[in-house]
């Protein structure tokens, strides 16, 4: 080391000497005594304020909190150097305690506090804290107060509270999630519904006083959609995924009309509904309405006021229409369809309920139109089957297809029978099964020539192929399939079930002609071959007196995969007899061959609903009735277990049921549409929606005639309500009173009922 020092510069050597002296001084105790080792006193830790926030307070309630600091020298003292404490609170300098009973509110009031130590040279630290003193008592409300949601659907929840500190959110049972751009104690959060259906309780609790809270019940459904007429292929009319609408919530005080969506024509078809559908970058629950003016509408199913997502005109050029094409006028003049009776008024466009294939997001629908001309016989008529993209309303590639068909038969005077676009009425709902769209037709007001048709089409993403054609009466004509708007039912094996109207029955003949099925109940396979059939004993009388056996729709009551009786089907018509049949061995001709039959006492123009081993039906000029089904005998009790006090005039009603599974909380919904405004109607007025306790139809829960604000638009006959996700959708003719198209300010309307927001 000394050698290195000698080679250093003079300045380096001086520094080295000073360092050496310091070491020697330290080793000698610094005082030269050699026996003492006295250190200078250590410095105190730096002074700092530990408290980062103040607890919340309430006016009129005792408050106390202690400000905390660490470090510094000696005793500490506190002072409020900016801002002011609410009246009733003081800061104790020596202890840092803020205490007292606040007498006024403080909403995030900034308070600057300073702490000082006792050193000769005083150290100080300053912090700004916020104080909330809310009024007492704490009040909290949450909106929407009631919510029906689909699984994983998002909704904004808002808490209104006088707690300046906000609220905390929770859900029981556990599920879903809350998110917010700011703190989760915020009064507005985005709630994502759980992925499991059921009833949930959401709680907003006061941050200041956790004993103060508000709760709402959220009903979460896993219903993916109402894709077809009467809910499903069995046509049982039951939605067993409904949690929001219960006997406790469907009351005059809690349930009513929420909003209405204006459309361009009468809504004869049942509205369809799809959950969580992506449209234009957003996800919506969507309700689809088809009109007699050849239009399709997609609306947000929940938004109030009504929000239109898209509108498609099915007879414009982009949807296959020709120049100048219009919807077919129908009414007491013109004679473009039928006998000028105006059964469908004021026009015929889309009448049959469309069907949705959810696997491809395609809606299939049939339009009817014409090129204007006189006389009507020289006018060109068109019926087209469309494949519509659910997200846009646009045609899919290769769509639409003009509907044409021929089958072997002699009713046209030759060896083939040809489908006629003008005379054939596409009244029945469409069916999608076996990867195939099935479309059925009858007549307009029994105007010949017509017969009952079913055509089958397969769509392969680029084109339609007609895979089968069936004429119910190819040799003798008539025998239409209309079922008062009902759709062909289907069992688990893909067999179809339909009822037919007036026509000759000769299927019992041992030699041709023996392929005509007037006034019959048919089972057909996927290729439209008759595999089983039934006709009532009075079939010939039905035919001669216009007493259509096929006035009512077909429904599958039992649908099993094993056992001797797998498919039990039910239906009836104008003679008022309800028939229960073994779908795979229907019995042929004569009542005695039916599995069971009994009279309802009046004509049937509806499709029965079936839920919880109970069949519901409303015949003409009769009450809505419930018939118990005995699963041991596979028969109905002919004596109704309950009935409504109200009577349903023509055309009766096709009921639907909403429930959360097979429970005791089912509701039966039925439309009184007696004042349907066409010439045959007894009058013109609003459709009336009724809700009944499914376990006792004598208990009416609610109806839309009770409060003026709940009134629907004018009625359309044979319409069916759709129940989904806490709402009920009803198609009407708006304020049209049966006059020509455009004679009123609202030519059609979709009514939306549900739980009131407050």
Secondary structure, 3 states (H helix, E strand, C coil): CHHHHHHCCHHHHHHHHHHHHHHHHHHCCCCCCCCCCCCCCCCCCCCEECCCCCCCEECCCEEEEECCEECCCCCCEEEEEECCCCCCEEECCCCCEEEEECCCCEEEEEEEEEEECCCCCCCEEEEEEEEEEECCCCCEEEECCEEEEECCCEEEEEEEECCCCCEEEEEECCCCEEECCCCCCCCEEEEECCCCCEEEEEEEEECCCCCCEEEEEEEEECCCEECCCCCCCCCCCEECECCCCCCCCCCCCCEEEEEEEEECCCCCCCCEEEEEEEECCEEEEEEEEEECCCEEEEEECCCCCCCEEEEEECCCHHHCCCCCEEEEEECCCCCCCCCCCCCCCEEECCCCCCEEECCCCEEEEEEEEEECCCCHHHCEEEEEEEEEECCCCCECCCCCEECCCEEECCCCCCCEEECCCCCEECCCECEEECCEEEEEEEECCCCCCCECEEEEEEECCCCEEEEEEEECECCCCECCCCHHHCECEECCCCCEEEECCCECECCCCCCCCCCEECCEEEEECCCCCEEEEEECCCHHHHHHCCCCHHHCCCEEEEECCCCCCCEEEEEECCCCEEEEEECCCCCEECHHHCCEEEECCCCCCCCCEEECCEEEEECCCEEEEEEEEECCCCEECCCCCEEEEEEECCCCECCEEECECCCCCCEEEEEECCCECCCCCCCECECEEEEEECCEEEEEEEECCCCHHHCCCECCCCCCCEEECCEEEEEECCCCCCCCCCCCCCCEEEEEEEECCC
